């Protein structure tokens, strides 16, 4: 599974370190305005995404792979 994030916020978006430790493959540097970034997730997963404002540091994005559990 792949997710492409496009930064149209006019603010620098930093990638939270947990994104990588949760299993996503992504270039670690900040995402600049009008730049896109590819997040590669493990097979059979889907992205859970959260983005928040860190004040003067800009925005932070967390992408975490989730696996659907059948009930």
CNS distance restraints for C-alpha pairs under 8 A (distance, minus, plus):
assign (resid   1 and name CA) (resid  40 and name CA) 6.19 0.50 0.50
assign (resid   1 and name CA) (resid  41 and name CA) 5.22 0.50 0.50
assign (resid   1 and name CA) (resid  42 and name CA) 6.54 0.50 0.50
assign (resid   1 and name CA) (resid  43 and name CA) 6.05 0.50 0.50
assign (resid   1 and name CA) (resid  44 and name CA) 7.15 0.50 0.50
assign (resid   1 and name CA) (resid  45 and name CA) 6.65 0.50 0.50
assign (resid   1 and name CA) (resid  46 and name CA) 6.70 0.50 0.50
assign (resid   2 and name CA) (resid  38 and name CA) 6.85 0.50 0.50
assign (resid   2 and name CA) (resid  39 and name CA) 5.69 0.50 0.50
assign (resid   2 and name CA) (resid  40 and name CA) 4.66 0.50 0.50
assign (resid   2 and name CA) (resid  41 and name CA) 5.87 0.50 0.50
assign (resid   3 and name CA) (resid  38 and name CA) 5.86 0.50 0.50
assign (resid   3 and name CA) (resid  39 and name CA) 5.06 0.50 0.50
assign (resid   3 and name CA) (resid  40 and name CA) 6.54 0.50 0.50
assign (resid   3 and name CA) (resid  41 and name CA) 7.77 0.50 0.50
assign (resid   3 and name CA) (resid  47 and name CA) 7.33 0.50 0.50
assign (resid   4 and name CA) (resid  36 and name CA) 6.56 0.50 0.50
assign (resid   4 and name CA) (resid  37 and name CA) 5.56 0.50 0.50
assign (resid   4 and name CA) (resid  38 and name CA) 4.57 0.50 0.50
assign (resid   4 and name CA) (resid  39 and name CA) 6.15 0.50 0.50
assign (resid   5 and name CA) (resid  36 and name CA) 5.41 0.50 0.50
assign (resid   5 and name CA) (resid  37 and name CA) 5.28 0.50 0.50
assign (resid   5 and name CA) (resid  38 and name CA) 6.57 0.50 0.50
assign (resid   5 and name CA) (resid  39 and name CA) 7.74 0.50 0.50
assign (resid   6 and name CA) (resid  34 and name CA) 6.61 0.50 0.50
assign (resid   6 and name CA) (resid  35 and name CA) 5.96 0.50 0.50
assign (resid   6 and name CA) (resid  36 and name CA) 4.20 0.50 0.50
assign (resid   6 and name CA) (resid  37 and name CA) 6.58 0.50 0.50
assign (resid   7 and name CA) (resid  11 and name CA) 7.94 0.50 0.50
assign (resid   7 and name CA) (resid  13 and name CA) 7.39 0.50 0.50
assign (resid   7 and name CA) (resid  31 and name CA) 6.76 0.50 0.50
assign (resid   7 and name CA) (resid  32 and name CA) 6.71 0.50 0.50
assign (resid   7 and name CA) (resid  33 and name CA) 5.35 0.50 0.50
assign (resid   7 and name CA) (resid  34 and name CA) 5.22 0.50 0.50
assign (resid   7 and name CA) (resid  35 and name CA) 5.63 0.50 0.50
assign (resid   7 and name CA) (resid  36 and name CA) 6.11 0.50 0.50
assign (resid   8 and name CA) (resid  33 and name CA) 5.87 0.50 0.50
assign (resid   8 and name CA) (resid  34 and name CA) 5.39 0.50 0.50
assign (resid   8 and name CA) (resid  35 and name CA) 7.87 0.50 0.50
assign (resid   9 and name CA) (resid  33 and name CA) 6.50 0.50 0.50
assign (resid  10 and name CA) (resid  32 and name CA) 7.82 0.50 0.50
assign (resid  10 and name CA) (resid  33 and name CA) 4.94 0.50 0.50
assign (resid  10 and name CA) (resid  34 and name CA) 7.57 0.50 0.50
assign (resid  11 and name CA) (resid  32 and name CA) 7.13 0.50 0.50
assign (resid  11 and name CA) (resid  33 and name CA) 6.13 0.50 0.50
assign (resid  11 and name CA) (resid  58 and name CA) 6.12 0.50 0.50
assign (resid  11 and name CA) (resid  59 and name CA) 6.87 0.50 0.50
assign (resid  12 and name CA) (resid  30 and name CA) 6.45 0.50 0.50
assign (resid  12 and name CA) (resid  31 and name CA) 5.88 0.50 0.50
assign (resid  12 and name CA) (resid  32 and name CA) 5.07 0.50 0.50
assign (resid  12 and name CA) (resid  33 and name CA) 6.34 0.50 0.50
assign (resid  12 and name CA) (resid  58 and name CA) 5.67 0.50 0.50
assign (resid  12 and name CA) (resid  59 and name CA) 6.33 0.50 0.50
assign (resid  13 and name CA) (resid  30 and name CA) 5.55 0.50 0.50
assign (resid  13 and name CA) (resid  31 and name CA) 5.02 0.50 0.50
assign (resid  13 and name CA) (resid  32 and name CA) 6.61 0.50 0.50
assign (resid  13 and name CA) (resid  58 and name CA) 6.27 0.50 0.50
assign (resid  13 and name CA) (resid  59 and name CA) 4.67 0.50 0.50
assign (resid  13 and name CA) (resid  60 and name CA) 5.36 0.50 0.50
assign (resid  13 and name CA) (resid  61 and name CA) 6.71 0.50 0.50
assign (resid  14 and name CA) (resid  29 and name CA) 7.09 0.50 0.50
assign (resid  14 and name CA) (resid  30 and name CA) 4.47 0.50 0.50
assign (resid  14 and name CA) (resid  31 and name CA) 6.29 0.50 0.50
assign (resid  14 and name CA) (resid  58 and name CA) 7.45 0.50 0.50
assign (resid  14 and name CA) (resid  59 and name CA) 6.13 0.50 0.50
assign (resid  14 and name CA) (resid  60 and name CA) 4.67 0.50 0.50
assign (resid  14 and name CA) (resid  61 and name CA) 6.26 0.50 0.50
assign (resid  15 and name CA) (resid  19 and name CA) 7.05 0.50 0.50
assign (resid  15 and name CA) (resid  28 and name CA) 6.52 0.50 0.50
assign (resid  15 and name CA) (resid  29 and name CA) 7.27 0.50 0.50
assign (resid  15 and name CA) (resid  30 and name CA) 6.36 0.50 0.50
assign (resid  15 and name CA) (resid  31 and name CA) 7.87 0.50 0.50
assign (resid  15 and name CA) (resid  60 and name CA) 5.69 0.50 0.50
assign (resid  15 and name CA) (resid  61 and name CA) 5.13 0.50 0.50
assign (resid  15 and name CA) (resid  62 and name CA) 6.30 0.50 0.50
assign (resid  16 and name CA) (resid  60 and name CA) 6.14 0.50 0.50
assign (resid  16 and name CA) (resid  61 and name CA) 5.84 0.50 0.50
assign (resid  16 and name CA) (resid  62 and name CA) 5.27 0.50 0.50
assign (resid  17 and name CA) (resid  21 and name CA) 6.70 0.50 0.50
assign (resid  17 and name CA) (resid  62 and name CA) 7.97 0.50 0.50
assign (resid  18 and name CA) (resid  22 and name CA) 5.74 0.50 0.50
assign (resid  18 and name CA) (resid  62 and name CA) 6.98 0.50 0.50
assign (resid  18 and name CA) (resid  64 and name CA) 7.80 0.50 0.50
assign (resid  19 and name CA) (resid  23 and name CA) 6.82 0.50 0.50
assign (resid  19 and name CA) (resid  24 and name CA) 5.79 0.50 0.50
assign (resid  19 and name CA) (resid  62 and name CA) 5.48 0.50 0.50
assign (resid  19 and name CA) (resid  63 and name CA) 5.21 0.50 0.50
assign (resid  19 and name CA) (resid  64 and name CA) 5.72 0.50 0.50
assign (resid  20 and name CA) (resid  24 and name CA) 4.91 0.50 0.50
assign (resid  20 and name CA) (resid  25 and name CA) 6.14 0.50 0.50
assign (resid  20 and name CA) (resid  26 and name CA) 7.24 0.50 0.50
assign (resid  22 and name CA) (resid  64 and name CA) 5.89 0.50 0.50
assign (resid  22 and name CA) (resid  65 and name CA) 6.84 0.50 0.50
assign (resid  23 and name CA) (resid  41 and name CA) 6.69 0.50 0.50
assign (resid  23 and name CA) (resid  42 and name CA) 6.76 0.50 0.50
assign (resid  23 and name CA) (resid  64 and name CA) 7.42 0.50 0.50
assign (resid  23 and name CA) (resid  65 and name CA) 6.89 0.50 0.50
assign (resid  24 and name CA) (resid  39 and name CA) 6.29 0.50 0.50
assign (resid  24 and name CA) (resid  40 and name CA) 5.52 0.50 0.50
assign (resid  24 and name CA) (resid  41 and name CA) 4.87 0.50 0.50
assign (resid  24 and name CA) (resid  42 and name CA) 6.98 0.50 0.50
assign (resid  24 and name CA) (resid  63 and name CA) 7.41 0.50 0.50
assign (resid  24 and name CA) (resid  64 and name CA) 6.99 0.50 0.50
assign (resid  24 and name CA) (resid  65 and name CA) 6.98 0.50 0.50
assign (resid  25 and name CA) (resid  39 and name CA) 5.88 0.50 0.50
assign (resid  25 and name CA) (resid  40 and name CA) 5.01 0.50 0.50
assign (resid  25 and name CA) (resid  41 and name CA) 6.63 0.50 0.50
assign (resid  26 and name CA) (resid  37 and name CA) 7.54 0.50 0.50
assign (resid  26 and name CA) (resid  38 and name CA) 6.32 0.50 0.50
assign (resid  26 and name CA) (resid  39 and name CA) 5.02 0.50 0.50
assign (resid  26 and name CA) (resid  40 and name CA) 6.49 0.50 0.50
assign (resid  27 and name CA) (resid  37 and name CA) 7.60 0.50 0.50
assign (resid  27 and name CA) (resid  38 and name CA) 7.89 0.50 0.50
assign (resid  31 and name CA) (resid  35 and name CA) 6.13 0.50 0.50
assign (resid  31 and name CA) (resid  36 and name CA) 7.09 0.50 0.50
assign (resid  31 and name CA) (resid  37 and name CA) 7.02 0.50 0.50
assign (resid  39 and name CA) (resid  63 and name CA) 7.94 0.50 0.50
assign (resid  41 and name CA) (resid  45 and name CA) 6.69 0.50 0.50
assign (resid  41 and name CA) (resid  46 and name CA) 7.31 0.50 0.50
assign (resid  41 and name CA) (resid  47 and name CA) 7.39 0.50 0.50
assign (resid  41 and name CA) (resid  65 and name CA) 6.04 0.50 0.50
assign (resid  42 and name CA) (resid  65 and name CA) 7.04 0.50 0.50
assign (resid  44 and name CA) (resid  67 and name CA) 6.68 0.50 0.50
assign (resid  45 and name CA) (resid  65 and name CA) 5.63 0.50 0.50
assign (resid  45 and name CA) (resid  66 and name CA) 5.23 0.50 0.50
assign (resid  45 and name CA) (resid  67 and name CA) 4.71 0.50 0.50
assign (resid  45 and name CA) (resid  68 and name CA) 7.13 0.50 0.50
assign (resid  46 and name CA) (resid  65 and name CA) 5.53 0.50 0.50
assign (resid  46 and name CA) (resid  66 and name CA) 5.29 0.50 0.50
assign (resid  46 and name CA) (resid  67 and name CA) 6.50 0.50 0.50
assign (resid  46 and name CA) (resid  68 and name CA) 7.93 0.50 0.50
assign (resid  47 and name CA) (resid  63 and name CA) 6.15 0.50 0.50
assign (resid  47 and name CA) (resid  64 and name CA) 5.68 0.50 0.50
assign (resid  47 and name CA) (resid  65 and name CA) 4.84 0.50 0.50
assign (resid  47 and name CA) (resid  66 and name CA) 6.06 0.50 0.50
assign (resid  48 and name CA) (resid  63 and name CA) 5.71 0.50 0.50
assign (resid  48 and name CA) (resid  64 and name CA) 5.12 0.50 0.50
assign (resid  48 and name CA) (resid  65 and name CA) 6.12 0.50 0.50
assign (resid  48 and name CA) (resid  66 and name CA) 6.38 0.50 0.50
assign (resid  49 and name CA) (resid  61 and name CA) 7.20 0.50 0.50
assign (resid  49 and name CA) (resid  62 and name CA) 5.72 0.50 0.50
assign (resid  49 and name CA) (resid  63 and name CA) 4.64 0.50 0.50
assign (resid  49 and name CA) (resid  64 and name CA) 6.47 0.50 0.50
assign (resid  50 and name CA) (resid  61 and name CA) 5.82 0.50 0.50
assign (resid  50 and name CA) (resid  62 and name CA) 5.26 0.50 0.50
assign (resid  50 and name CA) (resid  63 and name CA) 6.69 0.50 0.50
assign (resid  51 and name CA) (resid  59 and name CA) 6.83 0.50 0.50
assign (resid  51 and name CA) (resid  60 and name CA) 5.53 0.50 0.50
assign (resid  51 and name CA) (resid  61 and name CA) 4.30 0.50 0.50
assign (resid  51 and name CA) (resid  62 and name CA) 6.26 0.50 0.50
assign (resid  52 and name CA) (resid  59 and name CA) 5.60 0.50 0.50
assign (resid  52 and name CA) (resid  60 and name CA) 5.50 0.50 0.50
assign (resid  52 and name CA) (resid  61 and name CA) 6.70 0.50 0.50
assign (resid  53 and name CA) (resid  58 and name CA) 5.97 0.50 0.50
assign (resid  53 and name CA) (resid  59 and name CA) 4.48 0.50 0.50
assign (resid  53 and name CA) (resid  60 and name CA) 6.42 0.50 0.50
assign (resid  54 and name CA) (resid  58 and name CA) 5.36 0.50 0.50
assign (resid  54 and name CA) (resid  59 and name CA) 5.52 0.50 0.50
assign (resid  54 and name CA) (resid  60 and name CA) 6.68 0.50 0.50
assign (resid  55 and name CA) (resid  59 and name CA) 7.56 0.50 0.50
